[in-house]
Amino acid sequence: MTKKKRKPLPEPPDAVEIESLTPEGRGVAQVDGKSVFLHGALPGERVRFRYTRLRKDYVEGTVVEVLRAAPERVQPHCPHADICGGCSLQHMDPAAQIRWKQEMLEETLATSGQVRPEHWLPPLAAVPWGYRRKARLGVRYVAKKGRTLVGFRERGTSYVAELRRCDVLHPAVGERLAAITEVLDGLSIRERIPQLELAMGEGPCVLVLRVLAPPSAEDVVRLTVFGAAYGLHFHTQQGGAETIRPLSGPGVDLYYDLPGADVRLYFQPTDFTQINLALNGLMVEQALELLDPRSDERVLDLFCGLGNFTLPIARRAMEVLGVEGDAGLVERARTNAERNGITNARFVAADLYGTPDHQPWAVQGFHKVLLDPPRSGALQVLDLLPTLGVERILYVSCYPATLARDADRLVNGLGYRLAAAGVLDMFPHTAHLESMAVFERG
């Protein structure tokens, strides 16, 4: 069968004016009545570009020359910024990134949710570099290049970007990518390693190698010696998360601290934890301030995970119940409560996307609720909250579209008001937008 030839990309116009940014952080221009989405462009700029992909209703491209720069434009910190898909906004000043995210949150709430907060919270931000302590990196041996590549995927492709360093990863890994690549390239199973996962808290750094074949004895020695030299602890994973094992020795404890709440949380390498520990600490402090749990109140923490919010809340509330769909995380949360000497926090494993009103915990009364759902949001549990007597809701969101949808239900359907909202810059140099919102009855 003859392979169908791809339609050639057209010649772009000499230059275009950038009108705005998409939610993914791409500049928007108009060419012949069709929207063109351009990586590397900022509003107010005039740029030359090349097409990269044609769609029915729009086209995509990338900037090749900036003819008139926006005031917010800066030189990307990373030499790989034009290729690597790990970041999308390095060409924008960090302060401008946060302003844009606040504008995006405001627009999404107003247009999709038909709500506006009574008060805007100041944006929360921490250090913009070396912040990522959780990441999945692709690993691929490329025969044509004669070497192994380790990095995020190239933008818009499945190819692994060829990185020598990464300045958004914690320096324990980001500054050693070249050395890590070299040691993996020397393994007998280098063609059988598709992925490397970084997991790090306050202390040790664990690198989980997804392997499709067991490492040889020589491989184990090579990785162990390298890890000892750089303070890295290699694990292997041959299947699901239950197959993760230390490469050698008993393994190490992964943990992070929340000093403001006198809490230390332990976790497993593939557990969900916030990737930006400095911002997470600020986020938990703000959550406690806004939720304001008191010693005579019962608090419900839905999508509680390891207890990141539950245990700090327990330090102030009479009682807190954490509910989470992942039974493994629930067990870790219980263990964390015990290790921290917290006796007024309970944890339940339950499907929060089923019919939670039929579950035993859902017939109890609660004064306040914290919601920290995944991207899909918390719509299935919202109607339950008024029946529980909830007066205040703190919603921590990782996706503005579902926050807006849920805010619409809470405000325009269930009688709550949106008292405050603001952005959390959890992922600097990306278009990923996290936020926090406070809802109150009446």
C-alpha positions as a printed NumPy array, in Angstrom:
array([[  0.   ,   0.   ,   0.   ],
       [  1.39 ,   3.391,  -1.003],
       [  1.921,   5.695,   1.946],
       [ -0.096,   8.904,   1.653],
       [  2.101,  11.946,   1.297],
       [  1.662,  14.694,   3.867],
       [  0.41 ,  17.976,   2.449],
       [  3.322,  20.453,   2.282],
       [  3.205,  23.396,   4.672],
       [  2.489,  26.742,   2.995],
       [  4.775,  29.751,   2.999],
       [  3.89 ,  32.031,   5.93 ],
       [  3.24 ,  35.743,   5.504],
       [  6.152,  38.12 ,   6.021],
       [  5.035,  39.006,   9.565],
       [  2.005,  38.924,  11.878],
       [  0.736,  40.835,  14.914],
       [  0.13 ,  38.839,  18.101],
       [ -3.257,  39.586,  19.657],
       [ -3.377,  37.419,  22.777],
       [ -2.26 ,  34.157,  24.405],
       [ -4.087,  30.838,  24.382],
       [ -4.583,  28.997,  27.704],
       [ -1.577,  26.883,  26.652],
       [  0.601,  30.009,  26.415],
       [  0.802,  30.297,  22.63 ],
       [  0.471,  33.61 ,  20.83 ],
       [ -2.603,  34.126,  18.639],
       [ -2.469,  35.819,  15.238],
       [ -4.896,  35.932,  12.292],
       [ -3.937,  34.912,   8.761],
       [ -6.557,  34.803,   5.984],
       [ -9.377,  34.652,   8.508],
       [ -7.907,  31.701,  10.385],
       [ -6.328,  31.667,  13.853],
       [ -2.621,  30.862,  14.003],
       [ -1.252,  29.617,  17.335],
       [  2.437,  30.385,  17.711],
       [  4.848,  29.047,  20.3  ],
       [  7.279,  31.695,  21.511],
       [  5.098,  34.763,  20.835],
       [  3.691,  37.335,  23.275],
       [  0.76 ,  39.761,  22.933],
       [  1.668,  43.044,  21.237],
       [  4.585,  41.563,  19.335],
       [  5.234,  41.522,  15.61 ],
       [  6.932,  38.303,  14.569],
       [  7.999,  36.127,  11.678],
       [  7.133,  32.453,  12.004],
       [  7.037,  29.102,  10.282],
       [  4.097,  26.732,  10.126],
       [  4.401,  23.42 ,  11.995],
       [  0.932,  21.902,  11.614],
       [ -2.27 ,  22.525,   9.63 ],
       [ -5.672,  21.936,  11.166],
       [ -9.136,  22.336,   9.694],
       [-10.064,  25.364,  11.788],
       [ -6.651,  26.685,  12.798],
       [ -2.937,  26.297,  12.183],
       [  0.087,  26.026,  14.437],
       [  3.553,  27.486,  14.146],
       [  6.633,  28.675,  15.953],
       [  8.384,  32.032,  16.034],
       [ 11.608,  32.353,  14.052],
       [ 12.218,  36.095,  14.527],
       [ 10.803,  38.799,  16.796],
       [ 10.551,  42.085,  14.884],
       [  8.964,  44.043,  17.732],
       [  9.291,  42.644,  21.25 ],
       [  6.794,  42.995,  24.083],
       [  8.064,  44.619,  27.297],
       [  7.526,  41.277,  29.061],
       [  9.925,  39.388,  26.794],
       [ 13.124,  38.027,  28.348],
       [ 15.896,  35.785,  27.081],
       [ 14.993,  32.157,  27.906],
       [ 17.097,  30.822,  30.749],
       [ 17.439,  27.404,  29.122],
       [ 19.182,  26.771,  25.768],
       [ 16.626,  24.025,  25.052],
       [ 13.544,  26.249,  25.548],
       [ 12.631,  26.315,  21.833],
       [ 12.519,  22.514,  21.579],
       [ 11.754,  21.011,  24.988],
       [  8.112,  20.606,  25.948],
       [  8.817,  20.863,  29.667],
       [  8.335,  24.647,  29.634],
       [  6.283,  26.968,  27.428],
       [  6.781,  30.478,  28.854],
       [ 10.495,  30.938,  29.516],
       [ 10.476,  33.872,  27.081],
       [  8.101,  35.762,  29.416],
       [  9.255,  37.552,  32.565],
       [  8.241,  35.484,  35.648],
       [  6.246,  38.368,  37.149],
       [  4.388,  38.771,  33.855],
       [  3.639,  35.034,  33.809],
       [  1.891,  35.355,  37.158],
       [ -0.104,  38.409,  36.021],
       [ -1.211,  36.52 ,  32.918],
       [ -2.287,  33.521,  34.996],
       [ -4.338,  35.789,  37.258],
       [ -5.999,  37.292,  34.177],
       [ -6.702,  33.816,  32.804],
       [ -8.299,  32.766,  36.086],
       [-10.463,  35.892,  36.175],
       [-11.596,  35.404,  32.562],
       [-12.346,  31.69 ,  33.008],
       [-14.393,  32.227,  36.167],
       [-16.35 ,  35.068,  34.568],
       [-17.044,  33.475,  31.183],
       [-17.334,  29.753,  31.983],
       [-18.507,  29.978,  35.577],
       [-20.527,  33.198,  35.503],
       [-18.956,  34.146,  38.839],
       [-16.599,  36.797,  40.155],
       [-14.837,  36.709,  43.534],
       [-15.624,  39.421,  46.043],
       [-11.896,  39.667,  46.719],
       [ -8.76 ,  38.713,  44.778],
       [ -6.041,  36.97 ,  46.777],
       [ -2.443,  38.06 ,  46.139],
       [ -0.732,  35.466,  43.901],
       [  1.399,  32.914,  45.715],
       [  4.842,  32.38 ,  44.189],
       [  8.164,  30.889,  45.272],
       [ 11.527,  30.433,  43.532],
       [ 11.121,  30.09 ,  39.725],
       [ 14.111,  27.765,  39.147],
       [ 15.128,  24.365,  40.475],
       [ 11.663,  23.826,  41.918],
       [ 10.608,  20.488,  40.392],
       [ 11.079,  17.57 ,  42.785],
       [  8.715,  15.252,  40.903],
       [  9.016,  14.577,  37.188],
       [  8.809,  11.86 ,  34.557],
       [ 11.521,  12.001,  31.933],
       [ 11.682,  10.016,  28.734],
       [ 14.689,   7.762,  28.111],
       [ 15.55 ,   6.534,  24.633],
       [ 18.57 ,   4.986,  22.997],
       [ 18.758,   6.428,  19.467],
       [ 20.806,   4.202,  17.185],
       [ 21.243,   6.88 ,  14.525],
       [ 22.785,   9.185,  17.105],
       [ 24.677,   6.337,  18.752],
       [ 23.695,   7.459,  22.254],
       [ 20.959,   7.632,  24.879],
       [ 18.756,  10.686,  25.388],
       [ 17.137,  11.661,  28.691],
       [ 14.666,  14.52 ,  29.018],
       [ 11.132,  15.795,  28.586],
       [  9.445,  15.218,  25.231],
       [ 10.052,  17.634,  22.413],
       [  7.213,  20.098,  22.011],
       [  4.376,  18.576,  20.023],
       [  6.128,  15.251,  19.384],
       [  6.822,  11.933,  21.083],
       [ 10.595,  12.359,  20.667],
       [ 12.795,  12.739,  23.736],
       [ 14.475,  16.145,  23.813],
       [ 18.259,  16.036,  23.931],
       [ 19.003,  17.891,  27.174],
       [ 22.332,  18.514,  28.848],
       [ 20.755,  20.138,  31.907],
       [ 17.347,  21.332,  33.085],
       [ 16.999,  24.429,  35.245],
       [ 13.442,  23.774,  36.432],
       [ 14.347,  20.37 ,  37.882],
       [ 15.94 ,  20.302,  41.326],
       [ 19.727,  20.75 ,  40.86 ],
       [ 20.369,  17.241,  42.223],
       [ 19.085,  16.026,  38.858],
       [ 18.784,  19.113,  36.667],
       [ 22.474,  19.963,  36.846],
       [ 23.48 ,  16.305,  36.402],
       [ 21.38 ,  15.286,  33.416],
       [ 24.469,  14.873,  31.225],
       [ 26.111,  12.583,  33.796],
       [ 22.888,  10.599,  34.318],
       [ 22.542,  10.199,  30.556],
       [ 26.116,   8.938,  30.32 ],
       [ 25.691,   6.321,  33.034],
       [ 22.437,   5.029,  31.484],
       [ 24.096,   4.926,  28.071],
       [ 26.694,   2.528,  29.472],
       [ 24.161,  -0.049,  30.699],
       [ 23.577,  -3.395,  29.007],
       [ 19.829,  -2.643,  29.041],
       [ 20.068,   0.908,  27.692],
       [ 17.63 ,   0.045,  24.891],
       [ 15.145,  -1.34 ,  27.432],
       [ 14.676,   1.751,  29.609],
       [ 11.758,   3.939,  28.431],
       [ 11.377,   6.208,  31.444],
       [ 13.07 ,   7.728,  34.481],
       [ 10.995,   9.174,  37.32 ],
       [ 12.37 ,  11.685,  39.816],
       [ 10.961,  11.616,  43.352],
       [ 12.404,  13.887,  46.005],
       [ 11.315,  15.549,  49.211],
       [ 13.465,  17.38 ,  51.734],
       [ 16.112,  14.68 ,  51.859],
       [ 17.152,  11.83 ,  49.544],
       [ 16.614,  11.887,  45.781],
       [ 15.202,   8.695,  44.242],
       [ 15.39 ,   7.919,  40.529],
       [ 13.007,   5.166,  39.418],
       [ 14.067,   3.431,  36.205],
       [ 11.207,   1.842,  34.283],
       [ 12.884,  -1.264,  32.889],
       [ 11.678,  -3.766,  30.305],
       [ 14.504,  -6.171,  31.19 ],
       [ 16.342,  -6.708,  34.495],
       [ 19.714,  -4.955,  34.858],
       [ 22.81 ,  -7.129,  34.825],
       [ 25.129,  -7.47 ,  37.821],
       [ 27.519,  -5.053,  36.091],
       [ 24.651,  -2.59 ,  35.568],
       [ 23.796,  -2.712,  39.266],
       [ 27.404,  -1.989,  40.244],
       [ 27.658,   0.867,  37.731],
       [ 24.46 ,   2.543,  38.956],
       [ 25.262,   1.978,  42.641],
       [ 28.731,   3.54 ,  42.34 ],
       [ 27.324,   6.472,  40.36 ],
       [ 24.49 ,   6.986,  42.851],
       [ 26.869,   6.962,  45.811],
       [ 29.048,   9.587,  44.127],
       [ 26.143,  11.954,  43.438],
       [ 23.788,  11.212,  46.337],
       [ 21.172,   9.543,  44.103],
       [ 19.241,   6.387,  44.949],
       [ 18.222,   4.223,  41.988],
       [ 15.107,   2.054,  42.024],
       [ 13.758,  -0.177,  39.269],
       [ 10.162,  -0.698,  38.149],
       [  9.276,  -3.676,  35.956],
       [  5.481,  -3.326,  36.069],
       [  2.997,  -1.42 ,  38.193],
       [  3.882,   0.723,  41.206],
       [  3.964,  -2.409,  43.379],
       [  7.047,  -3.63 ,  41.471],
       [  9.245,  -0.673,  42.462],
       [ 12.319,  -1.91 ,  44.308],
       [ 15.583,  -0.3  ,  45.46 ],
       [ 18.396,  -1.288,  43.119],
       [ 20.492,  -2.305,  46.098],
       [ 20.275,  -1.981,  49.861],
       [ 17.199,  -1.306,  52.012],
       [ 16.067,   1.908,  50.306],
       [ 15.526,   5.346,  51.823],
       [ 12.683,   7.322,  53.376],
       [ 11.146,  10.036,  51.217],
       [  9.531,  12.849,  53.187],
       [  8.827,  16.577,  53.292],
       [  8.12 ,  18.959,  56.136],
       [  5.409,  21.527,  56.788],
       [  7.158,  23.5  ,  59.544],
       [  4.269,  25.92 ,  60.086],
       [  2.072,  22.985,  61.085],
       [  4.772,  20.863,  62.768],
       [  4.054,  18.02 ,  60.316],
       [  6.346,  15.659,  58.409],
       [  4.817,  13.585,  55.607],
       [  6.368,  10.396,  54.253],
       [  5.609,   9.133,  50.76 ],
       [  6.469,   6.464,  48.196],
       [  8.3  ,   7.32 ,  44.946],
       [  5.21 ,   7.22 ,  42.717],
       [  2.74 ,   8.729,  45.214],
       [  1.127,  12.004,  44.249],
       [  2.873,  14.91 ,  45.966],
       [  3.152,  18.547,  44.952],
       [  6.195,  19.03 ,  42.745],
       [  7.059,  22.439,  44.188],
       [  7.72 ,  22.042,  47.912],
       [  8.412,  25.723,  48.599],
       [  5.101,  26.721,  47.018],
       [  3.323,  23.822,  48.731],
       [  4.364,  25.159,  52.132],
       [  2.986,  28.599,  51.28 ],
       [ -0.178,  27.022,  49.898],
       [ -0.86 ,  25.032,  53.062],
       [ -0.31 ,  28.124,  55.224],
       [ -2.74 ,  30.137,  53.101],
       [ -5.27 ,  27.311,  53.179],
       [ -5.172,  27.237,  56.974],
       [ -5.597,  31.   ,  57.121],
       [ -8.569,  31.033,  54.747],
       [-10.316,  27.915,  56.03 ],
       [ -9.644,  28.973,  59.634],
       [-10.382,  25.598,  61.31 ],
       [-11.228,  26.003,  64.983],
       [-11.047,  23.777,  68.015],
       [-14.812,  23.216,  68.116],
       [-15.226,  22.416,  64.407],
       [-15.351,  19.234,  62.329],
       [-13.65 ,  19.539,  58.938],
       [-13.953,  17.327,  55.855],
       [-10.96 ,  17.004,  53.484],
       [-12.011,  15.457,  50.155],
       [ -9.354,  14.094,  47.776],
       [ -7.003,  14.195,  50.768],
       [ -4.096,  12.15 ,  49.368],
       [ -1.288,  11.663,  51.894],
       [ -2.802,  14.184,  54.293],
       [ -1.023,  17.267,  52.938],
       [ -3.874,  19.475,  54.18 ],
       [ -5.59 ,  17.036,  56.548],
       [ -2.847,  16.813,  59.151],
       [ -2.155,  20.569,  59.364],
       [ -5.916,  21.118,  59.731],
       [ -5.99 ,  18.517,  62.518],
       [ -3.527,  20.632,  64.516],
       [ -6.281,  23.292,  64.802],
       [ -9.658,  21.593,  64.394],
       [-11.613,  19.407,  66.799],
       [-11.708,  16.612,  64.231],
       [-10.914,  16.156,  60.553],
       [-11.934,  13.38 ,  58.177],
       [ -9.868,  12.775,  55.041],
       [-11.478,  10.933,  52.112],
       [ -9.443,   9.634,  49.176],
       [-10.063,   7.192,  46.331],
       [ -6.586,   5.633,  46.37 ],
       [ -6.446,   3.044,  49.156],
       [ -2.643,   3.105,  49.18 ],
       [ -2.605,   6.846,  49.82 ],
       [ -5.147,   6.392,  52.609],
       [ -2.849,   3.894,  54.328],
       [  0.077,   6.313,  53.993],
       [ -2.083,   9.12 ,  55.406],
       [ -2.962,   7.007,  58.445],
       [  0.698,   6.172,  58.971],
       [  1.609,   9.848,  58.669],
       [ -0.972,  10.727,  61.308],
       [  0.523,   8.129,  63.664],
       [  4.093,   9.283,  63.035],
       [  3.096,  12.862,  63.803],
       [  1.191,  11.907,  66.955],
       [ -2.103,  13.19 ,  65.509],
       [ -5.129,  11.372,  66.929],
       [ -8.019,  13.568,  65.742],
       [ -7.641,  12.778,  62.017],
       [ -9.442,   9.83 ,  60.414],
       [ -9.093,   8.6  ,  56.842],
       [-11.502,   6.709,  54.602],
       [-11.002,   5.173,  51.152],
       [-14.025,   5.991,  48.992],
       [-14.959,   6.636,  45.369],
       [-15.702,  10.349,  45.193],
       [-16.966,  10.052,  41.622],
       [-19.676,   7.52 ,  42.445],
       [-22.584,   8.17 ,  44.808],
       [-20.864,   9.538,  47.916],
       [-24.173,  10.466,  49.606],
       [-24.787,   6.732,  50.214],
       [-21.528,   6.225,  52.1  ],
       [-21.364,   6.234,  55.942],
       [-19.059,   9.241,  56.229],
       [-21.432,  11.285,  54.057],
       [-24.237,  11.409,  56.638],
       [-22.136,  13.169,  59.281],
       [-22.131,  16.897,  59.873],
       [-19.171,  19.137,  59.024],
       [-18.573,  22.842,  59.525],
       [-16.018,  23.282,  56.745],
       [-14.681,  21.416,  53.724],
       [-11.419,  21.441,  51.815],
       [-11.527,  20.204,  48.203],
       [ -8.303,  19.347,  46.367],
       [ -9.502,  17.349,  43.331],
       [ -7.618,  16.277,  40.198],
       [ -8.181,  18.017,  36.84 ],
       [-11.64 ,  16.461,  36.516],
       [-12.853,  18.583,  39.428],
       [-15.285,  17.87 ,  42.252],
       [-18.729,  18.222,  40.65 ],
       [-20.014,  14.848,  41.887],
       [-19.654,  15.793,  45.569],
       [-20.849,  19.415,  45.486],
       [-24.566,  18.768,  46.002],
       [-23.723,  16.79 ,  49.135],
       [-22.046,  19.721,  50.89 ],
       [-25.136,  21.791,  51.867],
       [-26.777,  18.655,  53.309],
       [-23.732,  18.201,  55.571],
       [-24.165,  21.706,  56.96 ],
       [-20.974,  23.052,  55.363],
       [-20.626,  26.817,  55.78 ],
       [-17.194,  27.354,  54.21 ],
       [-15.444,  25.576,  51.339],
       [-11.803,  25.963,  50.403],
       [-11.231,  24.718,  46.857],
       [ -7.661,  24.053,  45.653],
       [ -7.747,  23.677,  41.875],
       [ -5.234,  22.412,  39.311],
       [ -7.435,  23.185,  36.286],
       [ -9.339,  26.478,  35.879],
       [-12.02 ,  25.084,  33.557],
       [-13.339,  22.6  ,  36.128],
       [-12.992,  25.157,  38.931],
       [-15.194,  27.525,  36.91 ],
       [-17.737,  24.772,  36.264],
       [-17.83 ,  23.825,  39.939],
       [-17.96 ,  27.477,  41.044],
       [-20.998,  27.944,  38.815],
       [-22.727,  25.049,  40.581],
       [-21.769,  26.231,  44.063],
       [-22.733,  29.874,  43.539],
       [-25.547,  29.81 ,  40.991],
       [-26.99 ,  26.46 ,  41.985],
       [-26.317,  25.819,  45.677],
       [-26.387,  29.303,  47.192],
       [-22.751,  29.778,  48.155],
       [-20.855,  32.958,  47.336],
       [-17.337,  33.189,  45.963],
       [-15.623,  35.159,  48.711],
       [-12.068,  35.09 ,  47.316],
       [ -9.836,  33.539,  44.669],
       [ -6.231,  33.747,  43.48 ],
       [ -3.505,  31.898,  41.61 ],
       [ -0.806,  29.585,  42.921],
       [  2.328,  29.582,  40.738],
       [  3.063,  25.897,  41.257],
       [  4.638,  25.438,  37.797],
       [  6.696,  28.528,  36.836],
       [  7.523,  28.88 ,  33.107],
       [  4.546,  26.74 ,  32.104],
       [  0.939,  27.612,  31.308],
       [ -0.257,  25.25 ,  34.037],
       [ -2.574,  27.252,  36.294],
       [ -3.326,  26.287,  39.888],
       [ -5.553,  28.375,  42.096],
       [ -7.395,  28.612,  45.39 ],
       [-10.962,  29.758,  45.98 ],
       [-13.078,  30.294,  49.085],
       [-16.858,  29.79 ,  49.077],
       [-19.199,  30.734,  51.932],
       [-22.897,  30.182,  52.588],
       [-25.3  ,  33.06 ,  51.954]])
